[in-house]
């Protein structure tokens, strides 16, 4: 059956996941309170805009509280607060982004009283496997008062963009 789990295993069998010098690490630091439990999901696109999340890479993760233990994802590639994702990518150029659908926001309470749940999206981080950047950081977005407001920032620097 095309698109099945077994097709994914066959397509990625020569791409062992885990940390090495060719892997890209996406790190999401611990956040405050319930935000740690809200997952952001990986979206990986090729240069033509095709979703290649499960065909162009394999991924493992580690908790920063136990950094020497690499774990395998069971299904979807995601990050929670305090996690680092190790992506082993096929050579090429990619657009990396993260998102959180409303049904995965654990009843997040917005600072603005009239705010309705919406899909949280990150910026798009363009990545070339020949790039010397080996770690990128994910940070939740905040409003001018410092309250989380739904979204993610991906950057090569640790911290929020000004």
C-alpha positions as CSV (number, residue, x, y, z in Angstrom):
1,X,0.0,0.0,0.0
2,X,1.7,3.3,-1.1
3,X,2.2,5.8,1.7
4,X,2.2,3.2,4.3
5,X,4.5,2.9,7.3
6,X,6.4,0.2,5.4
7,X,7.0,2.5,2.5
8,X,8.4,5.1,4.9
9,X,10.7,2.4,6.5
10,X,11.9,1.3,3.0
11,X,12.5,4.9,1.9
12,X,14.5,5.8,5.0
13,X,16.3,2.5,5.8
14,X,19.7,3.9,4.7
15,X,19.3,7.0,6.8
16,X,20.0,6.0,10.3
17,X,18.8,8.6,12.8
18,X,20.8,9.8,15.7
19,X,23.4,12.5,16.5
20,X,26.3,12.8,14.1
21,X,28.2,15.7,12.4
22,X,25.7,15.7,9.5
23,X,22.6,15.9,11.7
24,X,20.7,19.1,12.3
25,X,19.6,19.6,15.9
26,X,16.4,21.6,16.5
27,X,16.3,22.6,20.2
28,X,13.3,23.8,22.1
29,X,14.1,25.0,25.6
30,X,12.0,24.6,28.7
31,X,9.1,27.1,28.8
32,X,6.9,28.3,31.6
33,X,4.1,26.2,32.9
34,X,1.7,24.4,30.6
35,X,3.4,25.6,27.5
36,X,6.0,22.9,27.9
37,X,3.3,20.3,27.2
38,X,2.1,21.9,24.0
39,X,3.8,20.2,21.1
40,X,5.0,21.9,17.9
41,X,5.1,19.6,14.9
42,X,7.7,19.5,12.2
43,X,6.9,20.4,8.6
44,X,9.7,19.9,6.1
45,X,9.4,21.0,2.5
46,X,11.7,20.7,-0.5
47,X,12.5,23.6,-2.7
48,X,9.3,23.1,-4.8
49,X,7.1,23.2,-1.6
50,X,6.4,19.5,-1.4
51,X,6.0,18.1,2.1
52,X,8.9,15.7,2.6
53,X,8.7,15.4,6.4
54,X,8.7,11.7,6.4
55,X,10.6,11.0,3.1
56,X,13.7,13.2,3.3
57,X,14.7,12.6,6.9
58,X,14.7,10.5,9.9
59,X,14.5,11.9,13.4
60,X,15.3,11.0,17.0
61,X,15.0,13.1,20.1
62,X,16.4,13.6,23.5
63,X,15.2,15.3,26.7
64,X,17.7,17.9,27.8
65,X,17.3,16.5,31.4
66,X,18.8,13.2,30.1
67,X,20.9,14.3,27.1
68,X,22.8,11.0,26.6
69,X,19.7,9.0,25.9
70,X,18.6,9.1,22.3
71,X,15.0,8.0,21.7
72,X,13.1,7.1,18.5
73,X,9.8,8.8,17.6
74,X,6.8,6.4,17.5
75,X,4.8,8.4,14.9
76,X,4.9,12.1,14.3
77,X,8.0,14.4,14.6
78,X,7.3,17.0,17.4
79,X,9.0,19.0,20.1
80,X,7.8,19.8,23.6
81,X,9.6,22.1,26.0
82,X,13.0,20.7,26.9
83,X,13.5,18.5,23.9
84,X,16.0,18.4,21.1
85,X,15.3,16.8,17.7
86,X,18.1,15.2,15.7
87,X,17.3,15.3,12.0
88,X,19.3,13.3,9.6
89,X,18.5,14.8,6.2
90,X,19.1,13.7,2.6
91,X,21.4,16.3,0.9
92,X,19.6,19.3,-0.4
93,X,17.8,22.5,0.5
94,X,14.7,22.5,2.8
95,X,12.2,24.8,4.3
96,X,11.7,24.0,7.9
97,X,8.7,25.1,9.9
98,X,6.7,24.1,13.0
99,X,3.0,24.3,13.7
100,X,0.5,23.4,16.4
101,X,-3.2,22.8,15.5
102,X,-5.9,24.1,17.8
103,X,-6.8,20.6,19.0
104,X,-3.2,20.1,20.2
105,X,-3.0,23.3,22.3
106,X,-4.2,21.7,25.6
107,X,-6.9,24.4,26.2
108,X,-4.3,27.2,26.1
109,X,-5.6,30.4,27.6
110,X,-4.8,33.5,25.5
111,X,-3.8,36.7,27.2
112,X,-6.3,38.7,25.0
113,X,-9.8,38.0,26.1
114,X,-11.3,37.9,22.6
115,X,-8.7,35.6,21.1
116,X,-10.0,32.5,19.5
117,X,-7.9,29.3,19.0
118,X,-6.0,29.2,15.7
119,X,-3.3,27.1,14.2
120,X,0.1,28.3,15.5
121,X,2.7,28.6,12.8
122,X,6.4,29.4,12.8
123,X,8.5,31.4,10.4
124,X,10.1,29.3,7.6
125,X,13.8,28.5,8.2
126,X,15.6,27.8,5.0
127,X,18.2,25.2,5.5
128,X,20.9,23.8,3.2
129,X,22.6,20.5,4.3
130,X,25.9,22.0,3.2
131,X,25.3,24.9,5.7
132,X,27.6,25.0,8.7
133,X,24.6,25.7,11.0
134,X,24.1,22.5,12.9
135,X,21.7,23.7,15.7
136,X,18.6,25.9,15.4
137,X,16.3,27.0,18.2
138,X,12.5,27.1,18.6
139,X,11.0,29.7,20.9
140,X,7.3,30.5,21.5
141,X,6.1,33.9,20.3
142,X,5.1,36.6,22.9
143,X,3.1,39.8,22.7
144,X,4.5,43.2,23.8
145,X,3.7,42.4,27.4
146,X,5.7,39.2,27.4
147,X,2.7,36.8,27.4
148,X,2.7,33.8,25.0
149,X,0.4,34.5,22.1
150,X,0.4,31.4,19.8
151,X,3.2,30.8,17.4
152,X,6.8,29.8,17.1
153,X,10.1,31.4,16.1
154,X,12.9,29.3,14.5
155,X,16.3,30.9,14.5
156,X,20.0,30.0,14.5
157,X,20.4,32.0,17.7
158,X,19.1,31.0,21.0
159,X,16.3,33.4,21.9
160,X,13.5,35.4,20.5
161,X,14.0,37.6,17.5
162,X,13.6,41.3,18.3
